[in-house]
Amino acid sequence: MAFRADEAALRGFERARSYLIPRQATSQESKRAEEVLRDIVERCGPVVEGYPSWHPLVAQNDRHHPDRYPSEGCGYKGLDHTVYFAHGFITCPYHDGRDVLDSVRRIVTPPCAHLDAEELDVTFYNSGTKAILVSCEWLRPLEESYLIPKSVAVPLMLEQELPVWRWSKLAETWETMRPYLLGEPYGNRSSLFVGQDTALALKKIYLSLVESGMFGPMK
């Protein structure tokens, strides 16, 4: 089935709304929570399922085992009940969230972006949780539909992948690497993070690295 970004974004929003708006909320509370959720989508882009491993939100990771989701492996502390957006995420821990806020400030990002974290004045997930928004603020403009431009995505991917030659024994196929390089959901030629031109550039460059033999023979 062809990848349709609009449909994927709509499905993601419905999934996030069902997950984040508390079932016990009043109609007024539900309305406010949905308004805040829509504002976050307007700011941070569509709901996603996983990040490219080079995205600043997960780039501080163990490159032997790259992450596609914000976690302790990426430097975060205290995350719980989390929903991802293209350029941010909401997490809803059952505590004051101070460890989340403090950990975000310590994360080292590539020079093209920085991370911010803030408490939200809204109830998400459950009345006993604290809603916190972590956002990726890009220092270069994004393309239409919140897509990361090729001039940024390509060097970030190279910074992530080039060091792998030092320990790699076997090269991964493009099919295996596609969610790591394009994010998820994705199609054959694009995702909710990158458009067709950028995705094609990432694929060509990755395959060139593989063909050089630097990662070893194909797995």
C-alpha positions as CSV (number, residue, x, y, z in Angstrom):
1,M,0.0,0.0,0.0
2,A,1.3,3.5,-0.9
3,F,2.4,5.7,1.9
4,R,0.1,8.6,2.4
5,A,1.4,11.2,4.8
6,D,-1.9,12.9,5.5
7,E,-3.6,9.6,6.3
8,A,-0.7,8.5,8.5
9,A,-0.8,11.9,10.4
10,L,-4.6,11.6,10.9
11,R,-4.3,8.1,12.3
12,G,-1.5,9.2,14.6
13,F,-3.6,12.1,15.9
14,E,-6.6,9.8,16.6
15,R,-4.3,7.4,18.4
16,A,-2.8,10.1,20.5
17,R,-6.2,11.7,21.4
18,S,-7.5,8.3,22.5
19,Y,-4.4,7.7,24.6
20,L,-3.9,11.1,26.2
21,I,-7.4,12.4,26.9
22,P,-8.4,10.8,30.3
23,R,-11.5,8.7,30.1
24,Q,-12.8,10.1,33.3
25,A,-12.5,13.7,32.1
26,T,-15.5,16.0,31.9
27,S,-16.6,17.2,28.5
28,Q,-15.0,20.6,29.2
29,E,-11.8,19.0,30.3
30,S,-11.7,16.8,27.2
31,K,-12.3,19.8,25.0
32,R,-9.5,21.7,26.5
33,A,-7.1,18.7,26.4
34,E,-7.9,18.2,22.7
35,E,-7.3,21.9,22.0
36,V,-3.9,21.7,23.7
37,L,-3.1,18.5,21.7
38,R,-3.9,20.2,18.4
39,D,-1.7,23.2,19.4
40,I,1.2,20.9,20.1
41,V,0.7,19.2,16.7
42,E,0.7,22.7,15.1
43,R,4.0,23.4,16.9
44,C,5.8,20.0,16.8
45,G,4.4,18.3,13.8
46,P,2.4,15.1,13.4
47,V,2.2,12.2,15.7
48,V,4.9,9.6,14.8
49,E,5.8,6.1,15.9
50,G,9.6,6.3,16.0
51,Y,12.4,8.7,15.2
52,P,15.3,8.5,12.7
53,S,18.3,7.5,14.9
54,W,20.0,10.7,13.8
55,H,17.1,13.0,15.1
56,P,18.3,15.4,17.8
57,L,15.6,14.0,20.2
58,V,17.4,10.6,20.2
59,A,20.9,11.4,18.9
60,Q,22.6,11.1,22.3
61,N,22.6,7.4,22.2
62,D,24.9,4.3,22.3
63,R,25.7,4.0,18.6
64,H,26.4,0.3,19.0
65,H,22.6,0.1,19.8
66,P,21.0,3.2,18.4
67,D,17.6,4.3,19.8
68,R,14.6,5.4,17.8
69,Y,12.6,6.3,21.0
70,P,13.4,8.7,23.8
71,S,14.7,6.7,26.7
72,E,17.3,6.5,29.4
73,G,19.7,5.4,26.7
74,C,19.3,8.8,25.1
75,G,19.8,10.6,28.4
76,Y,16.2,11.1,29.6
77,K,15.0,10.3,33.1
78,G,11.5,9.7,34.4
79,L,9.6,9.3,31.1
80,D,6.3,7.6,31.3
81,H,3.1,7.3,29.1
82,T,4.8,9.1,26.2
83,V,3.4,10.2,22.8
84,Y,5.8,11.2,20.0
85,F,5.6,14.0,17.5
86,A,7.9,14.7,14.6
87,H,9.7,17.4,16.6
88,G,8.8,16.8,20.2
89,F,7.0,14.5,22.6
90,I,4.6,14.5,25.6
91,T,5.4,12.4,28.6
92,C,3.1,12.0,31.6
93,P,4.9,10.7,34.7
94,Y,3.2,10.0,38.1
95,H,5.5,12.6,39.8
96,D,6.3,16.2,39.6
97,G,8.4,15.7,36.4
98,R,11.5,17.4,37.8
99,D,13.8,14.6,36.8
100,V,12.5,14.8,33.2
101,L,13.1,18.6,33.1
102,D,16.6,18.3,34.6
103,S,17.6,15.4,32.3
104,V,16.6,17.3,29.1
105,R,18.8,20.2,30.1
106,R,21.8,17.9,30.3
107,I,21.3,16.2,26.9
108,V,23.9,17.2,24.3
109,T,22.4,17.8,20.8
110,P,23.9,18.5,17.4
111,P,24.6,22.2,16.8
112,C,21.6,22.5,14.4
113,A,19.0,22.2,17.2
114,H,18.4,22.4,20.9
115,L,15.8,20.8,23.2
116,D,13.3,22.6,25.5
117,A,11.1,21.1,28.2
118,E,8.1,22.6,29.9
119,E,5.2,21.6,32.1
120,L,1.8,21.8,30.5
121,D,-1.2,23.3,32.3
122,V,-3.5,20.5,31.2
123,T,-4.3,16.9,32.3
124,F,-3.2,14.2,29.9
125,Y,-3.4,10.4,30.3
126,N,-4.6,10.5,33.9
127,S,-5.6,13.0,36.6
128,G,-2.6,11.9,38.7
129,T,0.1,12.6,36.1
130,K,2.1,15.7,35.2
131,A,2.1,16.5,31.5
132,I,5.5,17.6,30.1
133,L,6.3,18.7,26.6
134,V,9.8,18.2,25.3
135,S,10.4,20.0,22.0
136,C,13.2,20.0,19.4
137,E,13.8,23.6,18.3
138,W,15.6,23.6,14.9
139,L,18.0,26.5,14.2
140,R,17.3,26.1,10.4
141,P,13.8,26.4,8.9
142,L,11.9,23.2,8.2
143,E,10.3,22.5,4.9
144,E,6.6,22.4,4.3
145,S,4.7,19.8,6.4
146,Y,7.4,19.9,9.1
147,L,9.9,18.0,7.0
148,I,13.6,18.1,7.7
149,P,15.6,19.6,4.8
150,K,18.2,17.5,3.0
151,S,20.9,19.9,4.0
152,V,20.3,19.0,7.6
153,A,19.2,15.4,7.4
154,V,22.2,14.2,5.3
155,P,24.9,15.4,7.6
156,L,23.1,14.3,10.7
157,M,22.7,10.8,9.2
158,L,26.4,10.8,8.3
159,E,27.5,11.8,11.8
160,Q,25.4,8.9,13.1
161,E,26.5,6.2,10.7
162,L,30.1,6.9,9.8
163,P,31.6,5.9,13.2
164,V,29.9,2.5,12.8
165,W,32.7,1.3,10.5
166,R,35.0,1.1,13.6
167,W,33.2,-1.9,15.0
168,S,30.8,-3.2,12.3
169,K,31.3,-6.7,11.0
170,L,28.3,-6.9,8.6
171,A,26.4,-4.2,6.6
172,E,22.7,-3.8,7.1
173,T,20.3,-3.8,4.1
174,W,18.4,-0.6,3.3
175,E,15.2,-2.4,4.2
176,T,16.5,-3.0,7.7
177,M,17.8,0.5,8.0
178,R,14.8,2.3,6.6
179,P,13.1,3.0,10.0
180,Y,16.4,4.1,11.5
181,L,17.1,6.5,8.6
182,L,13.6,7.7,7.7
183,G,11.7,7.4,11.0
184,E,8.3,5.7,11.3
185,P,5.8,5.7,9.8
186,Y,7.5,5.6,6.5
187,G,6.9,4.6,2.9
188,N,9.2,3.5,0.0
189,R,10.3,7.1,-0.7
190,S,9.3,9.4,2.2
191,S,8.2,9.6,5.8
192,L,6.7,12.1,8.2
193,F,10.2,13.4,8.8
194,V,11.6,13.7,5.3
195,G,10.3,14.2,1.8
196,Q,11.0,12.2,-1.3
197,D,14.1,14.1,-2.4
198,T,15.7,13.9,1.0
199,A,14.8,10.2,1.5
200,L,16.3,9.4,-1.9
201,A,19.5,11.2,-0.9
202,L,19.7,9.3,2.4
203,K,19.2,6.0,0.6
204,K,21.8,6.7,-2.1
205,I,24.4,7.9,0.4
206,Y,23.8,5.0,2.8
207,L,24.1,2.5,-0.1
208,S,27.3,4.1,-1.2
209,L,28.7,3.6,2.3
210,V,27.6,-0.1,2.2
211,E,29.1,-0.6,-1.3
212,S,32.5,0.8,-0.1
213,G,32.7,-2.2,2.2
214,M,33.4,-0.1,5.2
215,F,30.7,-1.9,7.3
216,G,31.8,-5.4,6.1
217,P,29.9,-7.8,3.8
218,M,26.1,-7.6,3.5
219,K,24.3,-9.4,6.3
